[in-house]
Amino acid sequence: MSNLSDVFKSKRKALIAYVTVGYPDIEATLAVVPLLARSGCDIIELGIPFSDPLADGITIQNASHQALQNGVTVQKCLEIAGRASKQVQTPLVFMTYYNPVLNFGLEIFCESCHKAGVAGLIIPDLPPEEGGELETRTAEQNMDLIYLVAPNSTADRVKLVAERSRGFIYLVSLTGVTGARSSVSADLSDFVKRVRTTAKQPLCVGFGISTAEQAARVAGLVDGVIIGSKIIQMMEADPSLKTVGEFVQEVRKALDRI
């Protein structure tokens, strides 16, 4: 299993892709993961579907709903991650919400993640003030627990995330939910500078990036970019995944020109 910190040791900007496990079906997930790796992704987020995805916009909400309708469970996501990790060297990270993890059991979930080759967890609704036990369980399995900060996060919250986040810090580019957007927040530069004064970890920006040009603009400020909704939309429109591969390659080239 790759350590997430290894991704950021070079000067190459990290490209992180998100897909919902089981959307539009399980075979699509198993096909898209190696495609993303071949096309230039440095980390792949696997979204565990949840019935109440508060941080997600309509695209990922619909993908989660469809995956749940397909019978995708936490256990099934672990099985799929285990199969995918044997196909790629690219680190895999689960993105989910705290309720499914808590119901599964923190200790057994983290043990199962480690066995499946999962390198880290992103849990948008878990504040660092309440993450102590999961931090302990992930550390026991040599996994990273990645926290999020938003533009409206207080100085105290940014400081706490900087003390506790492992692997990287996930910067939410705007106040709101996930989803492809036509522009990047004009305040992003100031937000990044504010976090940089406190945090030593790599910073990666997600929420709203939908073009190679946007990705390059954002990557000029941070260590990596995260793209999810745009990829989900392409998977829906083109089941062959050809456009997904072409898009990711385009983004990779744009990042490499920085």
Secondary structure as UniProt FT lines:
FT   HELIX           4..7
FT   STRAND          14..20
FT   TURN            21..22
FT   HELIX           26..39
FT   STRAND          43..47
FT   TURN            54..55
FT   HELIX           58..69
FT   TURN            70..71
FT   HELIX           74..85
FT   TURN            86..87
FT   STRAND          92..95
FT   HELIX           98..104
FT   HELIX           106..116
FT   STRAND          118..122
FT   TURN            124..125
FT   HELIX           128..130
FT   HELIX           132..140
FT   TURN            141..142
FT   STRAND          144..146
FT   STRAND          148..149
FT   TURN            151..152
FT   HELIX           155..164
FT   STRAND          169..172
FT   TURN            186..187
FT   HELIX           188..196
FT   TURN            197..198
FT   STRAND          203..206
FT   HELIX           212..219
FT   TURN            220..221
FT   STRAND          224..227
FT   HELIX           229..237
FT   TURN            239..240
FT   HELIX           242..256
//
